[in-house]
Amino acid sequence: MEESIYTQEAFEQREAELTKRETEIKHRELRAEALQLLEVRGLPKNLANLLDYKDLNASIDAVEADWRACLQEGIDNHLKGTPPKAAIPTADIHMDSMRAALGLK
């Protein structure tokens, strides 16, 4: 009887280890697929950390939309900048000071 208990425990432990390995392998496969999809879509690979692997395609679509919106906002802000100031007529200033020094109008 004791031997069957140990056998049952060993079987359950082995089953748990196999389930854990299977889950880890599935996660690695999904991550590899996600990295490939991100690369195909031209997105940074570190976005893979934000994905929900239960529905990979929908998750990538959502992350891509957010990424592109943020990227566009950053580009727009960078290009907006400040408007250029009015040009100062430096030649006129120098001419006026030279005329004043020479006593001319």
C-alpha positions in Angstrom: 0.0 0.0 0.0 2.8 2.4 0.9 4.4 1.7 -2.5 1.3 2.6 -4.4 1.1 6.0 -2.4 4.7 6.8 -3.4 3.9 5.7 -7.0 0.8 7.9 -7.1 2.8 10.9 -5.6 5.6 10.4 -8.1 3.1 10.2 -10.9 1.3 13.4 -9.8 4.7 15.2 -9.3 5.8 14.1 -12.8 2.5 15.2 -14.3 2.8 18.7 -12.6 6.4 19.0 -14.0 5.2 18.1 -17.5 2.3 20.6 -17.3 4.7 23.3 -16.2 7.2 22.6 -19.0 4.4 22.5 -21.6 3.2 25.9 -20.3 6.7 27.4 -20.5 7.2 26.0 -24.0 3.9 27.4 -25.2 4.8 30.8 -23.7 8.2 30.8 -25.5 6.5 29.9 -28.8 3.9 32.6 -28.4 6.7 35.1 -27.5 8.7 34.1 -30.6 5.6 34.5 -32.8 4.9 37.9 -31.2 8.5 39.1 -31.8 8.2 38.0 -35.4 4.9 39.9 -35.9 6.3 43.0 -34.2 9.3 42.9 -36.6 7.0 42.5 -39.6 4.9 45.5 -38.6 8.0 47.6 -37.9 7.5 47.9 -34.2 10.1 47.7 -31.4 10.7 44.2 -30.0 10.5 45.4 -26.4 6.7 46.0 -26.9 6.4 42.2 -26.6 6.5 42.8 -22.8 3.2 44.6 -23.1 1.3 42.0 -25.0 -1.5 39.8 -23.8 -0.6 36.4 -25.2 -4.2 35.0 -24.8 -5.3 37.0 -27.9 -2.0 37.9 -29.6 -3.3 39.5 -32.8 -5.8 41.8 -31.0 -3.2 42.7 -28.5 -0.6 43.6 -31.1 -3.3 45.6 -33.0 -4.0 47.6 -29.9 -0.4 48.2 -29.0 0.4 49.2 -32.6 -2.4 51.7 -32.7 -1.2 53.3 -29.4 2.4 53.2 -30.4 1.7 54.9 -33.8 -0.5 57.6 -32.1 2.2 58.4 -29.5 4.9 58.4 -32.2 2.8 60.8 -34.4 2.2 63.1 -31.4 5.9 63.2 -30.6 6.7 64.0 -34.2 4.1 66.7 -34.4 5.3 68.3 -31.1 8.9 68.2 -32.3 8.1 69.8 -35.7 5.8 72.4 -34.1 8.6 74.1 -32.2 8.5 77.9 -31.9 7.9 80.2 -34.9 11.0 82.1 -36.2 11.5 85.6 -34.9 11.3 88.5 -37.3 14.6 89.1 -39.1 16.6 92.0 -37.7 17.9 94.2 -40.6 21.6 94.2 -39.5 22.8 96.0 -42.6 20.5 99.0 -41.9 21.7 99.2 -38.3 25.3 99.3 -39.3 24.6 101.9 -42.0 22.7 104.1 -39.6 25.5 104.0 -37.1 28.1 104.8 -39.8 26.0 107.7 -41.1 25.6 109.1 -37.6 29.4 108.8 -37.0 30.1 110.6 -40.2 27.4 113.2 -39.6 25.3 112.2 -42.5 21.6 111.7 -42.6 
